[in-house]
Amino acid sequence: MRIAITGASGNVGTALLKALADDPRTRDHSVVGLSRREPPDAGIEWRTVDLAEESSSETLRETFADADAVVHLAVAFQPMRERGYLRRVNVGGTRRVAEACAAAGVGHLVHMSSSGIYAAGAYGRRVDETFSRAGVASSTYSMDKAAEEDVLDAFEAENREVAVARVRPGMIGQYAFGSAVLRYALPDIIPSSVVNYVPLLPIDPKFVIPAVHSDDVADAVKRILERSATGAFNLAADEPARAVDVADALGARQVPVPYRALTAAVRAGFSTHLLPIHHGWVDLAFNTPLLDTSRAREILQWQATVDGPQVLRETVAGMRAQASGPSAPLRERSTIDRLTSFARRGFLSRGKRP
């Protein structure tokens, strides 16, 4: 099989490359990875492409020309203040990938969606893949993911020759993702070592989210490819991650704070450029339901091997160790990286990009 993978240098992408290489049944597949930045030396063919640009369509068509399947993992989380850019990568990029699949005659498209597409109103309850995909309005990530699936709805209606699968995981974590989480969440002026000194944790005791390990997501994608499976698949460990698990992982004592107060605090921090993270992420964490994974178990014979609390503990351990991977998205949060991001985000120019 010839497989093209967008976002192959990211959190799930690197796990998928490893899963394909380690499995005797798939290690002989021909794989081409696509990434925006210079890719790691992972022993496969690489193409550089920026999905934010309309011109990427030509590169995609050329790369997909001899592919049997395309796995679309690419996603943009940052810069969180550049809404137009995020929309072009996430929604526009999905449209360009799907159209390139049709033009190149690709038979199978596997799209990385998210449990974040589900509507609010079922927090703490398990929902299956038929639940409302209205998303959480304040979360740009949620709304982009919901819009991506709308793009796929229209695409499938017009291109029935392309089999489409949608993967909807909960929070994805692994040890090597630690530095990336620090870059996304910490203010640039705060050193990474701060996560080693968190005596108190303000958090709503009701916090509970579906979680899944990167390796388990990669395993599910591999099974989808093997079976040419279609439709949506929820992915999460049976045991979710709760507030107590966050506190335990950080070695902190919980301080009960209503989630709306947390949202207000993060909104204020983001609007004053003191925080890099948008308040929509807090709203998403307190509105995403738990996941019924029966369909993945029945069709893919898939089962998570790492429970939710352990996914959280491993990711936090990676944050404390400033763990990183071999690719740009998983790079270490260095001092130079922090200073560059500090300037780019507008702290030095009163909210305007230098």
Secondary structure, DSSP 8 states (H G I E B T S, - for coil): -EEEEETTTSHHHHHHHHHHHH-TTTTTSEEEEEESS-----SSEEEE--TTSTTHHHHHHHHHTT-SEEEE-------TT-HHHHHIIIIIHHHHHHHHHHHHT-SEEEEE--GGGS-SS-TTSEE-TTS-----TT-HHHHHHHHHHHHHHHHHHH-TTSEEEEEEESEEE-GGGHHHHHHHHS-TTS-GGGGG---EEEE-TT-EE-EEEHHHHHHHHHHHHHHT--EEEEE--SS-EEHHHHHHHHT-EEEE--HHHHHHHHHHHHHTTS-SS-THHHHHHTT--EE--HHHHHHH----SS-HHHHHHHHHHHHHTT---SSGGG----HHHHHHHHHHTTGGGTTS--
